[in-house]
Amino acid sequence: MPQQYYSVDQVAELLDLHVRTVRSYVRDGKLKATRIGKQYRVTRADLEAFLGRPVSPPTATGGHAEVSAIVQVDAIDREATMRLTNTVIAVATGRPRDGERLRVETVYDEERANLKIIFVGGLTGTAELLRVIDTLVDESR
């Protein structure tokens, strides 16, 4: 049987704890976890050892897919950056899509006149956000 891994977010949801609390348990060594890239994964066996009881697997609500992306916009001034950034953040946080969380960060390098938009989220929300960015960048050119 393949080993089942949980993300820190999934462990927090299963235990009804805040994600920061779970990360603190991992950092303090109270909850054994494996670091994969920049994220921790907790095996089912380690979670059960931590709890001292068997863990009920999360209810299956269908598959889950997530996108991590960086969009780089070159030759953009500060004013256009502010407009684009504000619109993107408004779209990302404005209306949740079926529980989809969309996280967005932006970095502007004024010397190079380049904007990077970093986002992580579900497929539908990400696709919508990419369309918005494409439209706004086309309009500003």
C-alpha positions as CSV (number, residue, x, y, z in Angstrom):
1,M,0.0,0.0,0.0
2,P,1.5,3.4,-1.0
3,Q,2.5,5.8,1.8
4,Q,0.0,8.6,2.3
5,Y,1.3,12.1,2.8
6,Y,-0.4,15.1,4.2
7,S,0.5,18.8,3.6
8,V,0.7,21.1,6.6
9,D,-2.6,22.6,5.5
10,Q,-4.3,19.2,5.4
11,V,-2.9,18.3,8.9
12,A,-4.2,21.6,10.3
13,E,-7.6,21.0,8.8
14,L,-7.8,17.4,10.1
15,L,-6.8,18.5,13.6
16,D,-8.8,21.7,13.5
17,L,-5.7,23.8,14.3
18,H,-4.2,26.8,12.7
19,V,-1.5,26.2,10.0
20,R,1.1,28.1,12.1
21,T,0.5,25.8,15.0
22,V,1.2,22.8,12.9
23,R,4.3,24.4,11.4
24,S,5.5,25.2,15.0
25,Y,5.0,21.5,16.0
26,V,7.1,20.5,12.9
27,R,9.9,23.0,13.7
28,D,10.0,22.0,17.3
29,G,10.2,18.3,16.4
30,K,6.9,17.4,18.1
31,L,5.5,16.3,14.7
32,K,7.8,14.4,12.4
33,A,7.7,15.7,8.8
34,T,9.7,15.5,5.6
35,R,10.7,18.7,3.8
36,I,10.0,18.5,0.0
37,G,11.2,21.7,-1.6
38,K,9.8,24.5,0.5
39,Q,6.9,22.5,1.9
40,Y,6.6,19.9,4.6
41,R,4.8,16.5,4.2
42,V,3.6,14.4,7.1
43,T,3.1,10.7,6.7
44,R,0.0,9.1,8.0
45,A,2.0,6.9,10.3
46,D,3.8,10.0,11.8
47,L,0.5,11.8,12.2
48,E,-1.0,8.8,14.0
49,A,2.1,8.5,16.2
50,F,1.8,12.2,17.1
51,L,-1.9,11.8,18.0
52,G,-1.6,8.4,19.6
53,R,-4.6,7.2,17.6
54,P,-5.5,6.2,14.0
55,V,-6.3,9.1,11.7
56,S,-9.5,9.1,9.6
57,P,-8.5,10.1,6.0
58,P,-10.0,13.3,4.7
59,T,-13.3,12.8,2.9
60,A,-12.8,12.4,-0.8
61,T,-14.4,15.3,-2.7
62,G,-12.7,14.6,-5.9
63,G,-9.2,15.3,-7.1
64,H,-7.4,18.5,-6.3
65,A,-5.0,20.3,-8.6
66,E,-3.1,23.5,-7.8
67,V,-1.0,25.8,-10.0
68,S,2.1,27.7,-9.0
69,A,3.1,30.4,-11.5
70,I,5.2,33.5,-12.0
71,V,4.2,36.0,-14.7
72,Q,6.9,38.5,-15.7
73,V,5.9,41.8,-17.3
74,D,8.7,43.8,-18.8
75,A,8.9,47.5,-19.7
76,I,6.3,48.6,-17.2
77,D,6.3,51.8,-15.3
78,R,5.4,52.3,-11.6
79,E,1.9,53.7,-12.3
80,A,1.0,50.8,-14.6
81,T,2.4,48.4,-12.1
82,M,0.2,49.9,-9.3
83,R,-2.9,49.6,-11.6
84,L,-2.1,46.0,-12.6
85,T,-1.2,44.9,-9.1
86,N,-4.3,46.4,-7.5
87,T,-6.6,44.8,-10.2
88,V,-4.9,41.4,-9.9
89,I,-5.2,41.3,-6.1
90,A,-8.8,42.4,-6.3
91,V,-9.6,39.6,-8.7
92,A,-7.7,37.1,-6.6
93,T,-9.3,38.0,-3.3
94,G,-12.7,39.3,-4.6
95,R,-14.8,36.2,-5.0
96,P,-13.7,32.7,-3.9
97,R,-14.4,30.0,-6.4
98,D,-15.8,26.9,-4.7
99,G,-13.4,27.2,-1.8
100,E,-10.4,27.8,-4.0
101,R,-7.8,30.0,-2.4
102,L,-5.7,32.1,-4.7
103,R,-2.6,33.6,-3.2
104,V,-0.8,36.4,-5.0
105,E,2.4,38.4,-4.4
106,T,4.0,41.0,-6.6
107,V,7.6,42.2,-6.9
108,Y,8.5,45.4,-8.9
109,D,12.0,46.1,-9.9
110,E,12.0,49.8,-10.8
111,E,15.6,49.8,-12.2
112,R,14.7,47.1,-14.7
113,A,11.0,48.3,-15.1
114,N,9.9,44.7,-14.6
115,L,7.0,43.3,-12.5
116,K,6.7,39.7,-11.3
117,I,3.4,38.4,-10.2
118,I,3.6,35.2,-8.2
119,F,0.5,33.2,-7.5
120,V,-0.6,29.8,-6.2
121,G,-4.1,28.5,-6.5
122,G,-6.7,26.2,-8.2
123,L,-6.9,25.7,-11.9
124,T,-10.1,27.7,-12.5
125,G,-9.0,30.8,-10.5
126,T,-5.5,30.7,-12.0
127,A,-6.9,30.6,-15.5
128,E,-9.2,33.5,-14.8
129,L,-6.3,35.5,-13.3
130,L,-4.1,34.8,-16.3
131,R,-6.8,36.1,-18.6
132,V,-7.2,39.2,-16.6
133,I,-3.4,39.8,-16.6
134,D,-3.2,39.2,-20.4
135,T,-6.0,41.7,-21.0
136,L,-4.5,44.4,-18.7
137,V,-1.0,44.0,-20.2
138,D,-2.4,44.2,-23.7
139,E,-4.3,47.4,-22.8
140,S,-1.3,49.1,-21.3
141,R,0.9,48.5,-24.4
